[in-house]
Amino acid sequence: MATNLKNLSTYKPEQVPDASAMKFGIAVAEWNEEITGALLKAAVDTLKKHKVKDENIFIEWVPGSFELVLGAQYFAEFSDVDAVIVLGCVIQGETRHFDFICQGVTQGITELNMKYNLPFVFGLLTTNDQQQALDRAGGKHGNKGDEAAVTAIRMVGLGNRFRTNQ
Ligand code: DLZ
């Protein structure tokens, strides 16, 4: 939706269902906190804009992006949220650490989506440098936190539609 417009925060409001009864878990990484804090704020603001109640937004910080997978799984195992959003920012360094973290989180979140009957939304920035991350955390390319929140609401809505049509 948004990415082809080069602004991650652009979406069609009519595609977003009423979220007033939905519950969301957000796992957010402490690494690159300037960025992840901005992603988190945008995600929470967007959830609230779509009527998610404060008391239905559960936020847990984890040390780094690699820990997002287990943080997300804890939500699935030990809470009754309707969807989990993970927010992190991995910036390319001089070593291959970047590749391993990105691969681990991508694979891990994909597997969680398959294992639990729950949407796990991938809000991980993987950038070459800090500026690219800032551009996507409230800069010229919008905010990936907005997109993650909208995606989470839409996926919960999709699940609800399937369940009620059974
Ligand atoms: C170690 C590491 C490095 C080098 N870079 C990042 C990064 O850019 N973004 C991020 O979220 N986390 C980074 N980490 C930390 C790992 O994600 C993880 O927390 C540690 O390897 C401990 O498991």
Residues whose N, C-alpha, C, O or C-beta is under 5 A from the ligand:
A	BS01	DLZ	A29 W31 P63 G64 S65 F66 E67 G88 C89 V90 I91 H97 I101
